[in-house]
Amino acid sequence: MNIVKLIVIALFTAGFVSAKGQTVIMHHHNKIDDIKTSREVVQLINLFLQKNEDYRFDIESTYLNKAVSFKYKVDKKPAVTPLPWVKADFDSNGYTDLLVNVENRYWSKKGQNIILCIMDSGENRLYAKFLTNHRSDAALASLTSISEKPAIVYYHYSPNLIYTSGSHTLPYRLITDTLVYKFGDFIEYTSKAKNYEIAEIRYSYGPGIFGYFPGFTITLKMDGSLYYDGAVLNPDISNPTARVELSATIDNNHSEQLLDFLQYIDFEREQDNYRVRATDQPESFIEVTYNSGKTKNIEDYGGQGTFALKRLYKIFSDLRYNQNWH
């Protein structure tokens, strides 16, 4: 294959820079492009709903949702009624993705609202990103754009954590987030990244349900030192409560990713405490030391605080298996 063919392939694979200096992403046809009807959307998403262990779906009752059905008092409803499904290239890789508002009535007559995005990582390799989780009661998502790139307006409800004899005494509060696909997932949009002087980051997870899994703590210092204290990383170990202390030097790629991510999400503005409406859940803790001794602590019971925090937990958890510990 000569050099001219290689250049042509590169252009049509990755895109090119226009005369105006803008990167133009070349579009590649995929299965999602062929979807024309709601029936075809349901057939596609059912393939992913059946495989997701966080849900119990009565597949026959799954249908596309046009209006939110919420079983508690709410302070207000979204100003728009999103389309049940819409196509866009959220990760800017040249392949069409599919955003779906779907309702399933397995749990109750009023149903459970679920937002998922079927993504194409390339050449029809489809996978599902669930924006809601299996504890979500109500959510809706609509399409918007930021700097000519697709983004998601995500409407969901947060309960005021005040209860009387098991009943909610205050209405749920509507929250509107704008989500963009960055750092490998959907996270809250930030117009401008910060420039904190970070000295140390500590992430702790656990204990798990009934304390069966002892959890772990990972500490990253700015000289690249990593420290691990927690459950044995070898899944073949029969004793689930066995603990180990390890150290490593983080590689440059993961170090830059983690620091860039922290600057982008502006961790300082996150709440100090988050909590799900469930019991026997694991907890996630974040402690960041920055700007000559300032400390930011985040406690997240259930690990569902924000999209950015969930991505941060995943990045830290993956360090257990993508670094050379000793």
C-alpha positions as MATLAB code, in Angstrom:
seq = 'MNIVKLIVIALFTAGFVSAKGQTVIMHHHNKIDDIKTSREVVQLINLFLQKNEDYRFDIESTYLNKAVSFKYKVDKKPAVTPLPWVKADFDSNGYTDLLVNVENRYWSKKGQNIILCIMDSGENRLYAKFLTNHRSDAALASLTSISEKPAIVYYHYSPNLIYTSGSHTLPYRLITDTLVYKFGDFIEYTSKAKNYEIAEIRYSYGPGIFGYFPGFTITLKMDGSLYYDGAVLNPDISNPTARVELSATIDNNHSEQLLDFLQYIDFEREQDNYRVRATDQPESFIEVTYNSGKTKNIEDYGGQGTFALKRLYKIFSDLRYNQNWH';
ca = [
       0.000    0.000    0.000;
       1.528    3.321   -1.056;
       1.698    6.524    0.945;
      -1.167    8.190   -0.973;
      -3.592    5.395   -0.015;
      -2.487    5.604    3.589;
      -3.217    9.341    3.676;
      -6.656    8.840    2.160;
      -7.496    6.135    4.722;
      -6.326    8.360    7.573;
      -8.478   11.242    6.364;
     -11.627    9.164    6.103;
     -10.986    7.427    9.413;
     -10.073   10.323   11.691;
     -11.399   13.378    9.847;
      -9.566   16.431    8.554;
      -9.025   20.117    9.287;
     -11.101   22.459    7.151;
      -9.999   25.790    5.689;
     -11.585   27.493    8.719;
      -9.377   25.496   11.063;
     -12.203   23.245   12.293;
     -11.779   19.491   12.631;
     -14.331   17.779   10.394;
     -15.223   14.253   11.539;
     -15.903   11.885    8.665;
     -19.108    9.920    9.086;
     -19.140    6.106    8.900;
     -22.386    4.246    8.249;
     -23.511    1.860   11.005;
     -26.540   -0.146   12.187;
     -27.993    2.806   14.078;
     -28.187    4.807   10.855;
     -30.555    2.150    9.487;
     -33.050    2.484   12.369;
     -36.197    4.282   11.233;
     -38.990    3.273   13.653;
     -39.633    3.017   17.390;
     -40.177   -0.722   16.989;
     -36.628   -1.076   15.666;
     -35.332    0.978   18.602;
     -37.097   -1.310   21.098;
     -35.671   -4.393   19.386;
     -32.170   -2.961   19.682;
     -32.318   -1.786   23.294;
     -33.898   -5.031   24.489;
     -30.664   -6.782   23.523;
     -28.831   -4.615   26.069;
     -31.544   -4.586   28.756;
     -31.525   -8.390   28.894;
     -27.766   -8.406   29.465;
     -27.686   -5.768   32.220;
     -27.602   -7.374   35.656;
     -28.654   -4.167   37.447;
     -32.167   -4.401   36.021;
     -35.016   -6.900   36.183;
     -36.983   -6.255   33.038;
     -40.304   -7.545   31.902;
     -39.141   -7.157   28.311;
     -42.641   -7.339   26.865;
     -43.694   -4.241   28.818;
     -40.765   -2.099   27.727;
     -41.826    0.798   25.560;
     -40.523    4.199   24.545;
     -41.407    6.979   26.940;
     -42.665   10.384   25.790;
     -43.586   11.889   29.153;
     -42.152   11.341   32.615;
     -44.291    9.323   35.033;
     -43.260   10.122   38.597;
     -44.826    8.643   41.694;
     -43.847   11.299   44.284;
     -44.632   14.990   44.649;
     -42.312   17.189   42.591;
     -41.596   20.901   42.808;
     -41.816   21.343   39.013;
     -41.650   19.401   35.769;
     -39.190   19.768   32.890;
     -40.028   22.648   30.554;
     -39.775   20.401   27.501;
     -41.031   16.981   26.468;
     -38.006   15.237   24.947;
     -38.255   12.963   21.962;
     -38.385    9.261   22.922;
     -35.224    8.629   20.899;
     -32.703   10.685   18.963;
     -29.482   10.049   17.051;
     -26.163   11.899   17.413;
     -22.414   11.256   17.465;
     -21.758   11.989   21.130;
     -18.152   10.783   21.284;
     -17.145   12.404   17.958;
     -15.713    9.212   16.482;
     -17.675    9.395   13.234;
     -20.267    6.762   14.195;
     -23.896    7.508   15.061;
     -25.075    6.865   18.642;
     -28.651    6.501   19.918;
     -30.082    8.280   22.980;
     -33.282    6.674   24.310;
     -35.887    7.597   26.952;
     -37.460    4.280   27.880;
     -39.950    3.193   30.534;
     -40.314   -0.289   31.956;
     -43.270   -1.405   34.092;
     -41.800   -4.457   35.769;
     -41.683   -2.832   39.206;
     -44.944   -0.871   39.276;
     -47.853    0.352   37.166;
     -46.270    3.801   36.997;
     -43.056    2.321   35.709;
     -39.362    3.056   35.995;
     -37.733    5.614   33.723;
     -34.415    4.648   32.217;
     -32.101    6.685   30.015;
     -29.513    4.850   27.985;
     -27.275    5.676   25.075;
     -26.296    2.989   22.587;
     -22.761    3.890   21.528;
     -20.712    2.665   18.578;
     -17.014    2.325   19.357;
     -16.369    1.674   15.661;
     -17.403   -0.749   12.924;
     -20.771   -1.586   14.538;
     -19.278   -2.516   17.901;
     -22.263   -1.330   19.914;
     -22.420   -1.031   23.698;
     -24.830    0.600   26.150;
     -24.175    3.528   28.489;
     -26.857    3.722   31.180;
     -27.310    7.305   32.390;
     -29.817    6.193   35.004;
     -29.231    3.352   37.439;
     -31.510    0.611   38.725;
     -32.665    2.827   41.634;
     -33.820    5.703   39.425;
     -37.498    6.629   39.612;
     -37.693    9.447   37.097;
     -35.431   10.973   34.492;
     -35.655   12.417   31.022;
     -32.990   13.375   28.491;
     -33.059   15.632   25.461;
     -30.544   16.618   22.807;
     -28.724   19.944   22.723;
     -25.390   21.187   21.390;
     -22.348   22.994   22.772;
     -19.915   24.561   20.308;
     -21.636   22.626   17.516;
     -21.079   19.296   19.296;
     -23.990   17.189   20.611;
     -24.691   17.188   24.322;
     -27.458   15.921   26.586;
     -29.818   17.904   28.790;
     -30.530   15.498   31.637;
     -33.580   16.086   33.854;
     -33.780   14.137   37.101;
     -35.102   14.479   40.613;
     -33.345   14.634   43.949;
     -35.311   13.923   47.130;
     -35.049   16.342   50.013;
     -33.831   13.914   52.645;
     -36.551   14.589   55.221;
     -38.932   11.767   56.129;
     -41.921   11.413   58.428;
     -43.007    7.854   59.310;
     -41.548    6.656   56.036;
     -43.393    9.279   53.944;
     -41.795   12.129   52.047;
     -42.779   15.449   53.635;
     -41.256   17.651   50.942;
     -41.522   17.465   47.154;
     -38.644   16.153   45.101;
     -36.441   18.805   43.499;
     -35.910   18.944   39.742;
     -32.234   19.011   38.706;
     -31.137   19.870   35.176;
     -27.632   18.846   34.104;
     -25.863   19.283   30.781;
     -23.798   16.229   29.942;
     -20.960   15.895   27.447;
     -18.912   12.858   26.494;
     -15.374   13.408   27.814;
     -12.754   11.279   29.531;
     -14.479    8.094   28.399;
     -17.976    8.777   29.746;
     -20.826   11.252   30.061;
     -20.046   13.893   32.679;
     -21.355   17.324   33.612;
     -20.253   20.059   31.228;
     -17.770   22.661   32.478;
     -17.103   25.769   30.408;
     -13.543   26.237   31.642;
     -11.185   23.910   33.485;
      -9.569   25.079   36.716;
      -5.873   25.146   37.558;
      -5.554   23.822   41.091;
      -2.165   22.940   42.557;
      -2.976   19.378   43.627;
      -0.668   17.727   46.140;
      -2.438   14.446   46.946;
      -5.606   12.536   46.073;
      -7.047    9.712   48.185;
      -9.939    7.476   47.160;
     -11.566    4.973   49.517;
     -14.298    2.475   48.752;
     -16.251    0.314   51.176;
     -17.157   -1.484   53.167;
     -19.493   -3.438   50.927;
     -22.883   -4.846   51.829;
     -22.815   -6.226   55.396;
     -19.048   -5.624   55.430;
     -18.369   -8.740   53.339;
     -15.997   -6.926   50.998;
     -13.404   -4.973   53.020;
     -12.956   -2.262   50.393;
      -9.735   -0.435   49.602;
      -7.909    2.909   49.656;
      -5.700    4.279   46.868;
      -3.515    7.334   47.452;
      -1.784    9.258   44.652;
       0.954   11.786   45.411;
       2.176   14.306   42.872;
       5.601   12.689   42.598;
       3.769    9.776   40.953;
       3.749    7.523   44.013;
       0.722    5.251   44.365;
      -0.234    3.434   47.546;
      -2.849    0.706   47.870;
      -4.342   -0.632   51.097;
      -7.224   -3.057   50.817;
      -8.589   -6.309   49.492;
      -6.227   -8.698   47.755;
      -6.303   -7.962   44.021;
      -6.028  -11.602   42.989;
      -9.610  -12.833   42.385;
      -8.495  -16.434   42.920;
      -7.833  -15.816   46.616;
     -10.552  -17.727   48.476;
     -10.613  -15.416   51.517;
     -12.613  -12.291   50.536;
     -11.501  -10.383   53.649;
      -7.752  -10.791   53.035;
      -5.933   -7.441   52.863;
      -2.670   -6.287   51.353;
      -0.524   -3.129   51.187;
       1.095   -2.323   47.831;
       2.896    0.535   46.092;
       3.523    1.613   42.504;
       4.549    4.530   40.323;
       1.657    5.692   38.183;
       2.343    5.805   34.435;
       2.272    9.175   32.675;
      -0.891    8.528   30.649;
      -3.072    7.673   33.643;
      -1.508   10.437   35.749;
      -2.286   13.088   33.136;
      -5.796   11.707   32.601;
      -6.591   11.821   36.307;
      -5.198   15.305   36.885;
      -6.824   16.753   33.747;
     -10.111   15.194   34.831;
      -9.940   16.744   38.308;
      -9.214   20.170   36.835;
     -12.097   19.840   34.365;
     -14.813   18.788   36.822;
     -13.874   21.498   39.335;
     -13.999   19.122   42.321;
     -14.132   22.052   44.760;
     -17.745   22.810   43.774;
     -18.986   19.273   44.480;
     -21.119   18.766   47.592;
     -19.468   17.370   50.697;
     -22.105   14.643   51.086;
     -24.278   12.552   48.773;
     -26.648    9.749   49.680;
     -28.915    7.310   47.838;
     -32.360    6.274   49.095;
     -31.336    2.732   50.001;
     -29.688    0.775   52.802;
     -26.680   -1.567   52.957;
     -24.812    0.325   50.238;
     -21.022    0.777   49.903;
     -19.549    4.244   50.349;
     -17.027    6.172   48.297;
     -14.749    8.800   49.815;
     -12.598   11.374   48.033;
      -9.998   13.565   49.745;
      -8.028   16.089   47.683;
      -5.206   18.160   49.187;
      -4.499   21.220   47.055;
      -3.464   24.891   46.938;
      -0.960   24.844   49.805;
      -2.874   22.750   52.310;
      -6.560   23.182   51.463;
      -8.591   19.962   51.654;
     -11.763   18.881   49.883;
     -13.604   15.870   51.309;
     -16.516   14.144   49.576;
     -18.550   11.347   51.178;
     -20.856    9.493   48.783;
     -23.120    6.825   50.274;
     -24.104    4.563   47.390;
     -21.555    6.057   44.988;
     -24.121    7.891   42.796;
     -23.343   11.526   43.651;
     -22.749   13.025   40.190;
     -21.776   11.734   36.757;
     -18.299   13.212   37.181;
     -17.801   11.587   40.575;
     -18.922    8.186   39.264;
     -16.343    8.491   36.486;
     -13.679    9.501   39.016;
     -14.435    6.405   41.130;
     -14.113    4.240   38.016;
     -10.742    5.764   37.081;
      -9.411    5.077   40.570;
     -10.855    1.559   40.690;
      -9.216    0.716   37.364;
      -5.814    1.692   38.780;
      -5.947   -1.545   40.763;
      -5.468   -3.503   37.563;
      -3.681   -1.215   35.079;
      -0.631   -0.353   37.212;
       2.425   -2.428   38.177;
       1.899   -2.945   41.906;
       4.524   -4.517   44.150;
];
